[in-house]
Amino acid sequence: MMRLFDFNRPSGRFFCLLFAILIAVTIAHATGPGLTTVSDVVYRANGQTASGTVIVSWRSFTTRDGKAVGAGELSILLAADGSLSAALAPNEGASPSGVYYKVVYKLADGTTSTEYWVVPAASPTTIAAIRAQVVPSQVAAQLVSRQTLDSALAVKLDDSLAVHRAGDESIAGLKTFAASPALPEPTAATSATTKNYVDTAAATLVRKGGDSMTGQLDLALTPSAPTNAANKAYVDGQISNFSGNINSRLSRLNDTPVVLAGARYATLFGSIQAAVTDAGTAGSLVIPSDYPGADTYTNPNGIAVADMRNGGSYQINTVIAKQDNSILNASQFTGASPEEKIYNACASLNGAKGTVRVSSDMGGSYWTSPPLPENCTLMDHRGVTGPNEWGQEGQSFTHSIMFRGKSISTLNVSESQQALQVHFDSASGGLNQGG
């Protein structure tokens, strides 16, 4: 046996170590939990020290350092000066969680009150430091001290931050309602709106996707785009214009078309030359009597031209064409003198047989040179010089039309200009004499 405790032997040293550990464990289990001293003075509400008994009770628990504490009760008699002193095992951080000391004050004046203590491991402490602010969860009625309530509601009780049942107030931030709040019908532009108000207002609107209307829709503007809605005034105006145009076309009243049966109307072009150009080679030209311009033109394609300007009458004064028997108006051709205009008019026939009309206002004298083309005949209204009604050359004729042409003698191959004068009597209006 002694060999087991022989420190000179390895086995002896090992056995001694195990024995020392066993003794230490035994001593540790034999030592109770550390106690915390609670020391304070209890006063009554009038400031006098209290007298009576304080009963402290607890359920079983295990301290934070693993010491088991059985359930129990402790009665403490207050000293004459109201002082209290008690040594209690700390239950702060103990298990099960939420354990507490229940403390009942039974004072000499017959009053009784209850509170709960949570005792820390640090010693000593006071009643004010260990008094629980919130009743432990194991107590059925969860109470809270006024101090805790006042601290929690300090901000919420600020009147400026509270929402009141009456008065105008603004609420910032998003407020989510689990159920829709009931609202009165809105009266101001910024009032919250009820579903009934929105539904009633929406029922009076016209849907963009299509709808029906029972009343009139006023359109103040005249339509400007093809897809614009048109009001009655615009439609009536269009119908009136259309009806007037139809009537004008049917009666040919004030009818001046741009092109009718291939004929171009000079009044609807910038100039007579523009109308001639537009007619090309197959069209024709009409110069109405009310044509406002005095512009001249050329007719390179020899199209038919009806000039109605002379005296405002509707007789055809000039027809320019390449076909035979055309009648040309010499005043419509360019030239330094009336004679040159007449010659240019004859030359424009391009070999076709035709007549050149010389109006009475052209002036000039009897035709001498250059000789007329054989296809050109003059119809001279000037009454200036030429053979009179008795065939005498160089005489004036005032009531006559002189026709002058060119003939070729087959015997001596000579050319001569032959004149035919037709005289009309102003009184009878008939043919009086020819030469």
C-alpha positions as CSV (number, residue, x, y, z in Angstrom):
1,M,0.0,0.0,0.0
2,M,2.8,2.3,0.8
3,R,4.3,1.7,-2.6
4,L,1.2,3.4,-4.2
5,F,2.2,6.7,-2.5
6,D,5.9,6.4,-3.1
7,F,6.8,9.5,-5.1
8,N,10.1,7.9,-6.1
9,R,8.2,5.5,-8.3
10,P,6.3,6.6,-11.4
11,S,3.2,4.6,-10.4
12,G,3.2,6.3,-7.0
13,R,3.3,9.8,-8.5
14,F,0.4,9.0,-10.9
15,F,-1.7,7.7,-8.0
16,C,-1.1,10.8,-5.9
17,L,-2.2,13.0,-8.8
18,L,-5.5,11.1,-9.1
19,F,-6.1,11.3,-5.4
20,A,-5.6,15.1,-5.4
21,I,-8.1,15.5,-8.2
22,L,-10.7,13.5,-6.3
23,I,-10.3,15.6,-3.2
24,A,-10.7,18.8,-5.2
25,V,-13.9,17.7,-6.8
26,T,-15.3,16.6,-3.5
27,I,-14.5,20.0,-1.9
28,A,-16.0,21.9,-4.9
29,H,-19.3,20.0,-4.6
30,A,-19.4,20.5,-0.9
31,T,-19.2,24.4,-1.4
32,G,-22.6,26.2,-1.9
33,P,-23.3,29.0,-4.4
34,G,-21.8,32.4,-3.8
35,L,-24.3,34.8,-2.1
36,T,-25.1,38.4,-2.9
37,T,-26.0,40.7,-0.1
38,V,-29.1,42.9,-0.6
39,S,-29.0,45.9,1.7
40,D,-31.3,48.8,1.7
41,V,-33.7,50.9,3.8
42,V,-37.5,50.6,3.2
43,Y,-39.6,53.8,3.5
44,R,-43.3,54.5,3.5
45,A,-44.8,57.0,1.0
46,N,-44.9,59.7,3.7
47,G,-41.1,59.4,4.1
48,Q,-41.1,57.5,7.4
49,T,-39.2,54.3,7.7
50,A,-41.3,51.2,7.3
51,S,-41.6,48.4,9.8
52,G,-42.9,44.9,9.3
53,T,-41.9,41.8,7.6
54,V,-40.6,41.1,4.1
55,I,-41.2,37.5,2.8
56,V,-38.9,36.4,0.0
57,S,-39.9,33.2,-1.9
58,W,-38.4,31.4,-5.0
59,R,-38.8,28.4,-7.2
60,S,-35.9,26.0,-7.6
61,F,-33.2,27.0,-10.1
62,T,-29.6,26.5,-11.1
63,T,-27.2,29.4,-10.8
64,R,-25.1,30.6,-13.7
65,D,-22.1,28.8,-12.2
66,G,-24.0,25.5,-12.0
67,K,-25.1,25.5,-8.3
68,A,-28.5,24.0,-7.7
69,V,-30.8,26.0,-5.5
70,G,-34.0,24.4,-4.1
71,A,-37.3,26.2,-3.8
72,G,-37.8,28.0,-0.5
73,E,-38.9,31.0,1.4
74,L,-37.2,33.5,3.7
75,S,-38.8,35.9,6.2
76,I,-36.9,39.0,7.0
77,L,-37.9,41.4,9.8
78,L,-37.2,45.0,9.1
79,A,-35.1,46.8,11.6
80,A,-36.3,49.7,13.6
81,D,-34.7,52.1,11.2
82,G,-36.4,50.3,8.3
83,S,-33.2,48.7,7.1
84,L,-33.2,45.3,5.3
85,S,-30.3,42.9,4.8
86,A,-30.5,39.5,3.1
87,A,-27.9,37.2,1.5
88,L,-29.4,35.5,-1.6
89,A,-28.1,33.2,-4.3
90,P,-27.8,35.2,-7.6
91,N,-30.6,34.2,-10.1
92,E,-29.5,36.5,-12.9
93,G,-28.6,34.3,-15.9
94,A,-29.9,31.2,-14.0
95,S,-31.9,28.4,-15.5
96,P,-34.6,28.0,-16.3
97,S,-34.6,31.5,-17.8
98,G,-36.8,34.1,-16.3
99,V,-36.6,32.9,-12.7
100,Y,-37.2,35.5,-10.0
101,Y,-37.5,36.1,-6.3
102,K,-41.1,37.0,-5.3
103,V,-41.0,39.6,-2.5
104,V,-44.1,40.4,-0.4
105,Y,-44.0,43.4,1.9
106,K,-46.3,43.1,4.9
107,L,-46.0,46.3,6.8
108,A,-47.1,47.1,10.3
109,D,-49.8,49.5,9.1
110,G,-51.5,46.6,7.4
111,T,-50.5,47.4,3.8
112,T,-49.3,44.6,1.5
113,S,-47.4,44.9,-1.8
114,T,-45.6,42.5,-4.1
115,E,-42.6,42.9,-6.3
116,Y,-40.0,40.7,-8.1
117,W,-36.2,40.6,-7.7
118,V,-33.5,39.6,-10.2
119,V,-30.3,39.3,-8.1
120,P,-26.9,39.7,-9.8
121,A,-23.7,37.9,-8.8
122,A,-22.0,41.2,-7.9
123,S,-22.3,41.9,-4.2
124,P,-23.6,44.1,-2.4
125,T,-26.6,45.5,-4.2
126,T,-29.8,47.5,-3.4
127,I,-33.5,46.9,-3.7
128,A,-33.8,49.6,-6.4
129,A,-31.1,47.9,-8.5
130,I,-32.6,44.4,-8.4
131,R,-36.3,45.3,-8.5
132,A,-37.6,43.9,-11.9
133,Q,-38.9,46.5,-14.3
134,V,-41.2,44.0,-16.0
135,V,-43.2,41.3,-14.2
136,P,-41.6,37.9,-15.1
137,S,-43.2,35.9,-18.0
138,Q,-44.1,33.1,-15.6
139,V,-46.6,35.4,-13.9
140,A,-50.0,35.3,-15.6
141,A,-50.6,39.0,-15.4
142,Q,-47.8,40.8,-17.3
143,L,-47.5,44.1,-15.6
144,V,-45.0,46.9,-16.2
145,S,-43.8,49.6,-13.9
146,R,-44.8,53.2,-14.4
147,Q,-41.1,54.1,-14.9
148,T,-40.8,51.7,-17.8
149,L,-44.1,52.8,-19.3
150,D,-43.2,56.4,-19.0
151,S,-39.8,55.8,-20.7
152,A,-41.4,53.8,-23.5
153,L,-44.1,56.4,-24.2
154,A,-42.0,59.5,-23.7
155,V,-41.7,60.1,-27.4
156,K,-45.2,58.9,-28.4
157,L,-46.8,61.2,-25.8
158,D,-45.3,64.2,-27.5
159,D,-48.5,66.0,-28.7
160,S,-46.9,67.3,-31.9
161,L,-46.1,63.7,-32.9
162,A,-49.5,62.3,-32.2
163,V,-52.5,61.9,-34.6
164,H,-55.6,63.5,-33.1
165,R,-59.2,62.6,-33.8
166,A,-60.1,66.2,-34.6
167,G,-58.4,69.0,-36.5
168,D,-56.3,69.3,-39.6
169,E,-53.0,67.4,-39.6
170,S,-50.4,66.1,-42.0
171,I,-49.0,62.6,-41.8
172,A,-45.6,61.8,-43.4
173,G,-44.5,58.5,-44.7
174,L,-46.4,55.5,-46.1
175,K,-49.2,54.1,-44.0
176,T,-50.5,50.7,-44.9
177,F,-54.0,49.7,-43.8
178,A,-55.1,46.0,-43.4
179,A,-58.6,47.1,-44.3
180,S,-59.8,50.0,-46.3
181,P,-60.8,53.0,-44.1
182,A,-64.3,54.4,-44.4
183,L,-64.3,58.0,-45.7
184,P,-66.9,60.6,-46.2
185,E,-67.7,62.0,-49.7
186,P,-64.9,64.4,-50.7
187,T,-65.6,68.1,-50.8
188,A,-62.2,69.7,-51.4
189,A,-59.7,69.1,-54.2
190,T,-57.1,67.5,-51.8
191,S,-59.7,65.3,-49.9
192,A,-59.3,61.5,-49.9
193,T,-61.8,60.0,-52.3
194,T,-64.3,57.2,-51.8
195,K,-64.8,54.4,-54.3
196,N,-68.4,55.6,-54.9
197,Y,-67.2,59.0,-55.9
198,V,-64.6,57.7,-58.4
199,D,-67.1,55.2,-59.9
200,T,-69.7,58.0,-60.3
201,A,-67.2,60.3,-62.0
202,A,-65.8,57.6,-64.3
203,A,-69.3,56.7,-65.5
204,T,-69.6,60.1,-67.1
205,L,-66.4,59.8,-69.2
206,V,-66.0,58.6,-72.8
207,R,-63.8,55.6,-73.1
208,K,-60.9,55.8,-75.6
209,G,-61.5,52.2,-76.7
210,G,-65.1,53.0,-77.8
211,D,-68.3,54.1,-76.1
212,S,-71.7,55.5,-76.7
213,M,-73.0,59.0,-76.0
214,T,-76.5,60.2,-75.3
215,G,-75.8,64.0,-75.6
216,Q,-74.2,66.4,-78.0
217,L,-70.5,66.6,-78.5
218,D,-69.4,70.2,-79.3
219,L,-66.4,70.6,-81.7
220,A,-65.2,74.2,-81.6
221,L,-62.3,73.8,-84.1
222,T,-62.5,73.2,-87.9
223,P,-60.8,69.9,-88.8
224,S,-57.4,70.3,-90.3
225,A,-56.2,66.6,-90.6
226,P,-57.9,63.8,-92.6
227,T,-58.6,61.9,-89.3
228,N,-60.1,64.9,-87.4
229,A,-63.7,64.8,-86.4
230,A,-65.8,67.3,-88.3
231,N,-68.5,69.5,-86.9
232,K,-71.8,70.2,-88.7
233,A,-70.8,73.7,-89.9
234,Y,-67.8,72.2,-91.7
235,V,-69.8,69.4,-93.3
236,D,-72.6,71.8,-94.4
237,G,-70.0,74.1,-96.0
238,Q,-68.4,71.3,-97.9
239,I,-71.8,70.1,-99.1
240,S,-72.7,73.6,-100.2
241,N,-69.5,74.0,-102.2
242,F,-69.9,70.6,-103.8
243,S,-73.5,71.4,-104.8
244,G,-72.5,74.8,-106.2
245,N,-69.7,73.2,-108.2
246,I,-72.0,70.5,-109.6
247,N,-74.6,73.1,-110.6
248,S,-71.9,75.2,-112.2
249,R,-70.6,72.3,-114.2
250,L,-74.1,71.2,-115.2
251,S,-75.0,74.7,-116.4
252,R,-71.4,75.5,-117.6
253,L,-71.7,78.7,-115.5
254,N,-68.3,80.2,-114.7
255,D,-66.7,76.9,-115.8
256,T,-63.1,77.4,-116.6
257,P,-61.4,74.0,-116.3
258,V,-57.7,73.5,-116.6
259,V,-58.1,70.8,-119.3
260,L,-61.3,70.0,-121.1
261,A,-61.3,67.6,-124.1
262,G,-57.6,68.2,-124.5
263,A,-57.8,72.0,-124.5
264,R,-55.7,74.1,-122.0
265,Y,-57.3,77.2,-120.6
266,A,-54.7,80.0,-120.5
267,T,-56.3,81.7,-117.4
268,L,-55.3,78.7,-115.3
269,F,-51.7,78.8,-116.2
270,G,-49.0,81.3,-115.3
271,S,-48.8,82.5,-118.9
272,I,-50.1,81.7,-122.4
273,Q,-46.7,80.1,-123.2
274,A,-47.0,77.8,-120.2
275,A,-50.4,76.6,-121.4
276,V,-48.9,76.0,-124.9
277,T,-46.0,74.1,-123.4
278,D,-48.4,72.0,-121.3
279,A,-50.5,71.1,-124.3
280,G,-47.6,69.4,-126.0
281,T,-48.2,68.2,-129.5
282,A,-51.7,66.7,-129.2
283,G,-53.5,69.3,-127.1
284,S,-55.0,72.7,-127.9
285,L,-55.3,76.1,-126.2
286,V,-58.2,78.4,-125.4
287,I,-57.5,82.0,-124.5
288,P,-60.8,83.3,-122.9
289,S,-62.0,86.8,-123.5
290,D,-61.3,87.7,-119.9
291,Y,-57.7,86.7,-120.0
292,P,-55.9,89.4,-117.9
293,G,-52.5,89.3,-119.5
294,A,-51.0,90.9,-122.6
295,D,-48.2,88.4,-123.0
296,T,-47.2,86.9,-126.4
297,Y,-46.3,83.3,-127.1
298,T,-44.8,81.0,-129.7
299,N,-46.4,77.8,-131.0
300,P,-43.5,75.5,-132.0
301,N,-45.8,72.4,-132.2
302,G,-48.5,74.1,-134.2
303,I,-51.4,73.2,-131.8
304,A,-54.9,74.6,-132.3
305,V,-55.3,78.0,-130.4
306,A,-58.7,79.7,-129.9
307,D,-58.3,83.3,-128.9
308,M,-61.5,84.9,-127.8
309,R,-60.1,88.2,-126.5
310,N,-60.9,90.5,-129.4
311,G,-63.8,92.6,-128.4
312,G,-65.0,90.2,-125.8
313,S,-66.8,88.1,-128.4
314,Y,-66.7,84.3,-128.5
315,Q,-65.8,84.2,-132.2
316,I,-62.6,82.2,-132.9
317,N,-60.1,84.8,-134.0
318,T,-57.1,82.6,-134.4
319,V,-56.7,78.9,-134.9
320,I,-53.0,78.0,-135.3
321,A,-52.4,74.5,-136.7
322,K,-50.4,72.7,-139.3
323,Q,-53.3,71.3,-141.2
324,D,-54.8,73.0,-144.3
325,N,-57.3,75.8,-144.1
326,S,-55.9,77.2,-140.8
327,I,-56.6,80.8,-139.8
328,L,-53.8,82.7,-138.1
329,N,-53.9,86.0,-136.3
330,A,-50.9,88.1,-137.4
331,S,-51.0,90.2,-134.2
332,Q,-50.0,87.2,-132.2
333,F,-46.6,86.9,-133.9
334,T,-43.4,88.8,-133.3
335,G,-41.9,91.2,-135.8
336,A,-40.4,94.7,-136.1
337,S,-43.3,95.8,-138.3
338,P,-46.8,94.7,-139.2
339,E,-45.5,93.3,-142.5
340,E,-42.9,91.2,-140.6
341,K,-45.5,89.9,-138.3
342,I,-47.7,88.9,-141.3
343,Y,-44.7,87.2,-142.9
344,N,-43.8,85.3,-139.7
345,A,-47.5,84.2,-139.4
346,C,-47.4,82.8,-143.0
347,A,-44.1,81.1,-142.3
348,S,-45.5,79.3,-139.2
349,L,-47.9,77.4,-141.5
350,N,-44.9,75.2,-142.4
351,G,-46.2,74.6,-145.9
352,A,-49.8,73.9,-145.0
353,K,-52.5,76.0,-146.7
354,G,-54.0,78.6,-144.4
355,T,-55.1,82.2,-144.0
356,V,-53.5,85.0,-142.0
357,R,-55.9,87.5,-140.5
358,V,-54.7,91.1,-140.2
359,S,-56.8,92.9,-137.7
360,S,-57.9,96.5,-138.3
361,D,-55.7,97.8,-135.4
362,M,-52.4,96.5,-136.7
363,G,-51.6,99.5,-139.0
364,G,-48.9,99.2,-141.7
365,S,-49.3,99.5,-145.4
366,Y,-49.9,97.5,-148.6
367,W,-47.9,94.3,-148.7
368,T,-44.9,94.5,-151.0
369,S,-42.1,92.2,-149.8
370,P,-41.0,89.7,-149.1
371,P,-43.4,87.8,-151.3
372,L,-46.0,85.7,-149.6
373,P,-45.6,82.0,-149.6
374,E,-47.8,80.3,-152.1
375,N,-49.8,78.5,-149.3
376,C,-50.6,81.7,-147.4
377,T,-53.7,83.9,-148.0
378,L,-54.2,87.3,-146.3
379,M,-57.5,88.4,-144.9
380,D,-56.8,92.1,-144.4
381,H,-59.2,94.2,-142.3
382,R,-57.1,97.3,-142.1
383,G,-58.6,99.3,-145.0
384,V,-55.3,101.0,-145.6
385,T,-53.9,100.5,-149.1
386,G,-54.6,98.1,-151.8
387,P,-57.1,97.8,-154.7
388,N,-60.3,99.6,-154.1
389,E,-63.7,98.3,-155.1
390,W,-62.8,99.2,-158.7
391,G,-59.5,97.4,-158.7
392,Q,-57.3,100.4,-158.4
393,E,-54.1,99.7,-156.3
394,G,-52.9,102.0,-153.7
395,Q,-56.4,103.1,-152.7
396,S,-57.9,102.9,-149.3
397,F,-61.0,100.9,-148.6
398,T,-63.1,101.4,-145.5
399,H,-65.9,99.0,-145.9
400,S,-64.1,96.1,-147.4
401,I,-62.1,93.0,-146.6
402,M,-59.2,92.4,-149.0
403,F,-58.0,88.8,-149.6
404,R,-54.6,88.6,-151.2
405,G,-52.9,85.5,-152.3
406,K,-50.0,84.2,-154.5
407,S,-50.5,82.5,-157.8
408,I,-48.0,81.0,-160.3
409,S,-48.4,81.3,-164.0
410,T,-47.7,78.1,-165.8
411,L,-46.9,79.8,-169.1
412,N,-44.1,82.1,-168.2
413,V,-43.3,80.6,-164.7
414,S,-43.9,84.0,-163.1
415,E,-45.2,84.7,-159.6
416,S,-47.7,87.4,-158.8
417,Q,-49.8,88.4,-155.9
418,Q,-53.5,88.5,-156.7
419,A,-55.9,90.6,-154.6
420,L,-59.5,90.0,-154.2
421,Q,-61.5,92.7,-152.5
422,V,-64.9,92.1,-151.1
423,H,-66.9,95.2,-150.3
424,F,-69.8,95.3,-147.8
425,D,-72.3,98.1,-147.8
426,S,-72.8,99.4,-144.4
427,A,-76.4,100.2,-145.0
428,S,-77.6,96.9,-146.4
429,G,-74.9,94.7,-144.9
430,G,-74.7,92.7,-148.1
431,L,-72.1,92.2,-150.8
432,N,-72.0,95.2,-153.0
433,Q,-69.1,94.8,-155.4
434,G,-66.0,92.7,-155.8
435,G,-62.8,93.2,-157.8
